[in-house]
């Protein structure tokens, strides 16, 4: 596969992995809150996940553009 075809697919898969990790981490933070109440660690985890959410739209649009340029 030529490099120019590989890059969009690779970024797409990396983004899928990032989303899966974010979902897992969020589930863990919910579990922490259920066990211990609104713990400081759960709040920090949620704040970190916010950055992933903020970048999601940009990454999704960028991948779509790369895939359309092939």
Order of alpha helices (4+ residues) and beta strands (2+ residues): alpha-alpha
